[in-house]
Amino acid sequence: MKITGYTVEELHDPTGILDGTRYEFFLQIEVPEEDELFTENGLLLRVIFADVNQSQSILHYEFMERNSHAILDFALEQDEEALVFDFCRQHYHEKKE
């Protein structure tokens, strides 16, 4: 799995009840054709990433087909989740759109 591009946006909590700050990432993912995640339409990984008291975590993620945004029922493997976490931790403060 390779991250080839991304967008990140800070999510606002209108209620003010959530601690910390949440960010929504859309990671463009490239996987080999033989991978079960492969789709000809391309692949996105939507990630909700949190920074609470300088402690970061992935709260939620879901794979999506790039063109249709259809949700795909797959989970990240442990090493892939570590890769995604490290990527988000390095880029969440950029708030690039």
C-alpha positions as CSV (number, residue, x, y, z in Angstrom):
1,M,0.0,0.0,0.0
2,K,1.3,3.4,-1.0
3,I,-0.1,6.8,-0.2
4,T,0.1,8.9,-3.4
5,G,-1.8,12.0,-2.3
6,Y,-4.1,13.5,0.3
7,T,-6.3,16.2,1.6
8,V,-6.8,17.1,5.2
9,E,-9.4,19.4,6.8
10,E,-10.0,20.3,10.5
11,L,-13.5,19.2,11.6
12,H,-15.3,21.7,13.8
13,D,-17.4,20.6,16.8
14,P,-20.4,23.0,17.0
15,T,-21.4,21.5,20.4
16,G,-18.0,22.0,22.0
17,I,-18.3,18.7,23.9
18,L,-15.5,16.9,22.2
19,D,-12.0,17.2,23.7
20,G,-9.2,18.1,21.3
21,T,-9.3,18.6,17.6
22,R,-10.4,16.2,14.9
23,Y,-9.2,16.1,11.3
24,E,-10.6,14.3,8.2
25,F,-8.1,12.9,5.8
26,F,-8.8,11.5,2.4
27,L,-5.7,9.5,1.4
28,Q,-5.2,8.4,-2.2
29,I,-4.0,4.8,-2.0
30,E,-2.2,2.8,-4.6
31,V,-2.2,-1.0,-4.2
32,P,-0.9,-3.7,-6.6
33,E,-3.4,-5.3,-9.0
34,E,-3.2,-8.6,-7.2
35,D,-4.2,-7.0,-3.9
36,E,-7.7,-7.7,-2.8
37,L,-8.2,-3.9,-2.3
38,F,-7.4,-3.2,-5.9
39,T,-10.1,-1.4,-7.9
40,E,-9.8,0.1,-11.4
41,N,-11.6,3.2,-10.2
42,G,-9.0,4.0,-7.7
43,L,-9.0,3.8,-3.9
44,L,-9.4,6.4,-1.1
45,L,-8.9,5.9,2.6
46,R,-11.0,8.3,4.7
47,V,-9.4,8.7,8.2
48,I,-10.7,10.6,11.2
49,F,-7.7,11.6,13.2
50,A,-7.7,13.2,16.6
51,D,-5.2,15.3,18.6
52,V,-6.3,15.4,22.2
53,N,-3.9,16.9,24.8
54,Q,-1.0,16.3,22.4
55,S,-1.8,12.7,22.0
56,Q,-2.8,11.6,18.5
57,S,-4.9,8.6,17.4
58,I,-7.0,7.3,14.5
59,L,-10.6,7.3,15.6
60,H,-12.1,5.8,12.5
61,Y,-11.2,4.9,8.9
62,E,-13.0,3.4,5.9
63,F,-11.9,2.5,2.4
64,M,-13.8,4.1,-0.5
65,E,-13.8,3.6,-4.2
66,R,-12.4,6.9,-5.6
67,N,-15.0,7.6,-8.3
68,S,-18.2,6.5,-6.6
69,H,-17.2,7.0,-2.9
70,A,-18.8,3.6,-2.3
71,I,-17.6,2.2,1.0
72,L,-15.5,-1.0,0.8
73,D,-15.6,-3.4,3.7
74,F,-11.9,-3.9,4.4
75,A,-9.7,-3.4,7.4
76,L,-6.1,-2.2,7.6
77,E,-3.4,-4.7,8.6
78,Q,-1.4,-3.7,11.7
79,D,1.6,-2.5,9.6
80,E,-0.7,-0.5,7.3
81,E,-2.4,1.1,10.2
82,A,1.0,2.2,11.6
83,L,1.9,3.6,8.2
84,V,-1.4,5.6,8.1
85,F,-1.0,6.8,11.7
86,D,2.5,8.0,11.0
87,F,1.4,9.8,7.8
88,C,-1.5,11.5,9.5
89,R,0.6,12.5,12.5
90,Q,3.1,14.2,10.2
91,H,0.5,16.0,8.1
92,Y,-2.5,16.9,10.3
93,H,-1.3,20.3,11.1
94,E,-1.0,21.3,7.5
95,K,-4.8,21.6,7.0
96,K,-4.3,21.4,3.2
97,E,-7.4,21.4,1.0
